[in-house]
């Protein structure tokens, strides 16, 4: 059985299609193996649909944060308060200048947690 990529909603969706193709290639469509593969493909498709809705919510929140906060403050929230690495921040789609600076450049930035700053609604 091939390895399926389950790393993101798009990858799960592609894996569901891959499993569906594999199920269709079974010589005996009434076999246990064919039924199992069709069930697996269906389960992957259901998971992909559920993850898609969650990803849309995350994208909306990230978009809102990007519009509401200037670069330095947004970096402070993501890096210092939420303890995200520069790579994780970049993977969200933010192109913050602080993420491109050498790590020692961040030493002058004090953690919001240490200052007792809390971000609440």
Secondary structure as GFF3:
##gff-version 3
##sequence-region A 1 121
A	DSSP	alpha_helix	9	24	.	.	.	ID=ss1
A	DSSP	alpha_helix	32	68	.	.	.	ID=ss2
A	DSSP	alpha_helix	71	75	.	.	.	ID=ss3
A	DSSP	pi_helix	76	81	.	.	.	ID=ss4
A	DSSP	alpha_helix	86	91	.	.	.	ID=ss5
A	DSSP	alpha_helix	97	100	.	.	.	ID=ss6
A	DSSP	three_ten_helix	103	108	.	.	.	ID=ss7
A	DSSP	alpha_helix	112	115	.	.	.	ID=ss8
###
